[in-house]
Amino acid sequence: MTDLRVVFVTVSSEEEGMKIARALVAKKLAACVNLVPGVRSVFRWKGEVKDEKELLLVVKTRESKLAHLVQAVKELHSYTVPETIALPILGGSEAYLGWLREETP
């Protein structure tokens, strides 16, 4: 296993996603953020079942950056409880993983 993580964040709009993505990369909290459109989320919120169109941010970072990344998302996000779920990166292209580490010192 590596110290690298992929983090999922859902957002309500492309504008919000770009704002968060640019801030995370500019602050070196993430090496790369992909914006994936066409996500449909069904969830319970305050006792009601919701059905919302969203975008998914796929954020690549390091374990050591997670706390600051989560805090930055909270500050920039319009949701009261934004999704930030981190999963370990178990392997991949060594060249890409090396680049990811260089971009998130």
HELIX and SHEET records of a PDB file:
HELIX    1   1 GLU A   14  ALA A   26  1                                  13    
HELIX    2   2 GLU A   63  LYS A   65  5                                   3    
HELIX    3   3 LEU A   66  LEU A   76  1                                  11    
HELIX    4   4 GLU A   94  GLU A  103  1                                  10    
SHEET    1   A 4 CYS A  32  TRP A  45  0                                        
SHEET    2   A 4 GLU A  48  ARG A  62 -1                                        
SHEET    3   A 4 LEU A   4  VAL A  11 -1                                        
SHEET    4   A 4 ILE A  85  PRO A  88 -1                                        
END                                                                             
